Amino acid sequence: MKVLVTGGAGYIGSHMVKLLGERGHAVVVVDDLSTGHRDAVLAGRFVEGNVGDKALMTSLLAEENIEAVVHFAGSSLVAESVANPDKYRRNNVDNTRALLEAMQAARVDKLVFSSSAAVYGEPRHLPIEESHPTEPLNPYGESKLAIERALGATNHLRHVSLRYFNAAGADPGGELGERHDPETHLIPMVLQAASGRRKDVGIYGSDYPTRDGTCVRDYVHVTDLCEAHLLALDWLARGGEKETFNLGTGTGATVLEVIEEARRQSGRDFPARREARRAGDPASLVAGRARAERVLGWRPRRSDLASIVRDAWRWEQRQR
């Protein structure tokens, strides 16, 4: 299959491009490099550009005979979305609408969309199934939900929306990993503290109703996420129409458990300071993943906490 990957120079996108290349698919990558890295694109043809450029995308889709699109491009920082909601409307919603119009013009009818568990908001119950009410708490989550709704309103696309919980880890081969600036994800921040690139790590809230008082999050290895995208492409190629899936493990790790695993994997101690809770942080977010397993045959195989931290530590050592 010939696949266009938007945002393919970013964290998850670059891992997806590598996997597609390894599995024998032809790949074209579009990324404006606003947050991505050109040297992270390890397969296929690279085109620097914005997915909101309808003329560029229409011509590229047609000239390259693209069969399917995997759409990662967009902005993804919750705090930034609160401070600058217009950016998230433009980068996530408006640009995606332009991409959908380009796909229609080029007669490309298969799309896998990178969505988020942020569409759910504060959980009413755990685990969170796909039928859980969608009540996002911030403009980032609202933008992802707006795209899902736009996809649902199309009649020319067969599509899958994948709602990630906490993407984590790095390429087991050591070629790729997280390079966000600023870094906001817990596991790379903890490992930066272990390596000495960060002086300490913050624990925001120690009085939650969890097993050790810190927040629980459902971490899923980036390579498992990419396998799910590949299975979604296969499902669409076999005639699948429209579906939404959670991507998580069905279990979770606390902040303290992540810190202790980082200490084990690195063999190093580092300071962890306790701070007050942050507004809008739910105590626990854990995915119900039965639908992805039942329909796609997806099972996370590398998403135990030890494997996630081990692979991320290998990448952090390279960065240091």
ChimeraX attribute file (.defattr): number of C-alpha atoms within 10 A of each C-alpha:
attribute: neighborCount
match mode: 1-to-1
recipient: residues
	/A:1	15
	/A:2	17
	/A:3	24
	/A:4	28
	/A:5	26
	/A:6	27
	/A:7	29
	/A:8	34
	/A:9	30
	/A:10	27
	/A:11	23
	/A:12	24
	/A:13	26
	/A:14	29
	/A:15	25
	/A:16	29
	/A:17	30
	/A:18	22
	/A:19	19
	/A:20	23
	/A:21	14
	/A:22	12
	/A:23	10
	/A:24	10
	/A:25	16
	/A:26	18
	/A:27	23
	/A:28	22
	/A:29	24
	/A:30	23
	/A:31	26
	/A:32	18
	/A:33	15
	/A:34	12
	/A:35	17
	/A:36	20
	/A:37	18
	/A:38	17
	/A:39	9
	/A:40	20
	/A:41	22
	/A:42	20
	/A:43	20
	/A:44	19
	/A:45	12
	/A:46	18
	/A:47	16
	/A:48	13
	/A:49	16
	/A:50	21
	/A:51	28
	/A:52	22
	/A:53	13
	/A:54	20
	/A:55	14
	/A:56	15
	/A:57	24
	/A:58	22
	/A:59	15
	/A:60	19
	/A:61	22
	/A:62	16
	/A:63	10
	/A:64	14
	/A:65	16
	/A:66	22
	/A:67	19
	/A:68	23
	/A:69	26
	/A:70	26
	/A:71	22
	/A:72	24
	/A:73	27
	/A:74	27
	/A:75	18
	/A:76	17
	/A:77	16
	/A:78	18
	/A:79	13
	/A:80	15
	/A:81	20
	/A:82	15
	/A:83	11
	/A:84	13
	/A:85	17
	/A:86	12
	/A:87	18
	/A:88	25
	/A:89	21
	/A:90	16
	/A:91	18
	/A:92	24
	/A:93	22
	/A:94	18
	/A:95	20
	/A:96	23
	/A:97	18
	/A:98	18
	/A:99	24
	/A:100	26
	/A:101	18
	/A:102	24
	/A:103	27
	/A:104	16
	/A:105	16
	/A:106	19
	/A:107	17
	/A:108	21
	/A:109	18
	/A:110	26
	/A:111	25
	/A:112	24
	/A:113	25
	/A:114	22
	/A:115	25
	/A:116	22
	/A:117	24
	/A:118	24
	/A:119	24
	/A:120	23
	/A:121	20
	/A:122	18
	/A:123	17
	/A:124	10
	/A:125	11
	/A:126	13
	/A:127	16
	/A:128	20
	/A:129	18
	/A:130	19
	/A:131	9
	/A:132	16
	/A:133	14
	/A:134	17
	/A:135	15
	/A:136	18
	/A:137	17
	/A:138	19
	/A:139	25
	/A:140	28
	/A:141	24
	/A:142	24
	/A:143	28
	/A:144	27
	/A:145	23
	/A:146	17
	/A:147	20
	/A:148	21
	/A:149	11
	/A:150	14
	/A:151	22
	/A:152	16
	/A:153	10
	/A:154	12
	/A:155	9
	/A:156	15
	/A:157	19
	/A:158	21
	/A:159	27
	/A:160	27
	/A:161	25
	/A:162	23
	/A:163	22
	/A:164	20
	/A:165	23
	/A:166	23
	/A:167	23
	/A:168	27
	/A:169	30
	/A:170	28
	/A:171	22
	/A:172	18
	/A:173	9
	/A:174	15
	/A:175	14
	/A:176	24
	/A:177	27
	/A:178	21
	/A:179	17
	/A:180	14
	/A:181	7
	/A:182	7
	/A:183	13
	/A:184	12
	/A:185	14
	/A:186	17
	/A:187	24
	/A:188	24
	/A:189	19
	/A:190	28
	/A:191	30
	/A:192	23
	/A:193	22
	/A:194	26
	/A:195	19
	/A:196	12
	/A:197	14
	/A:198	14
	/A:199	13
	/A:200	17
	/A:201	19
	/A:202	15
	/A:203	19
	/A:204	17
	/A:205	17
	/A:206	17
	/A:207	13
	/A:208	15
	/A:209	12
	/A:210	13
	/A:211	10
	/A:212	14
	/A:213	15
	/A:214	22
	/A:215	25
	/A:216	24
	/A:217	21
	/A:218	23
	/A:219	27
	/A:220	27
	/A:221	28
	/A:222	27
	/A:223	24
	/A:224	22
	/A:225	26
	/A:226	20
	/A:227	19
	/A:228	23
	/A:229	23
	/A:230	20
	/A:231	17
	/A:232	29
	/A:233	23
	/A:234	14
	/A:235	17
	/A:236	21
	/A:237	15
	/A:238	9
	/A:239	10
	/A:240	16
	/A:241	13
	/A:242	16
	/A:243	17
	/A:244	18
	/A:245	23
	/A:246	24
	/A:247	32
	/A:248	31
	/A:249	23
	/A:250	21
	/A:251	17
	/A:252	21
	/A:253	19
	/A:254	19
	/A:255	23
	/A:256	17
	/A:257	15
	/A:258	21
	/A:259	24
	/A:260	14
	/A:261	21
	/A:262	28
	/A:263	18
	/A:264	14
	/A:265	18
	/A:266	17
	/A:267	9
	/A:268	13
	/A:269	14
	/A:270	19
	/A:271	14
	/A:272	15
	/A:273	10
	/A:274	12
	/A:275	11
	/A:276	11
	/A:277	17
	/A:278	10
	/A:279	7
	/A:280	10
	/A:281	14
	/A:282	15
	/A:283	19
	/A:284	22
	/A:285	29
	/A:286	24
	/A:287	26
	/A:288	21
	/A:289	22
	/A:290	20
	/A:291	17
	/A:292	22
	/A:293	15
	/A:294	10
	/A:295	14
	/A:296	18
	/A:297	13
	/A:298	21
	/A:299	19
	/A:300	20
	/A:301	13
	/A:302	17
	/A:303	23
	/A:304	16
	/A:305	20
	/A:306	16
	/A:307	18
	/A:308	26
	/A:309	28
	/A:310	19
	/A:311	22
	/A:312	27
	/A:313	26
	/A:314	21
	/A:315	24
	/A:316	22
	/A:317	14
	/A:318	12
	/A:319	13
	/A:320	9
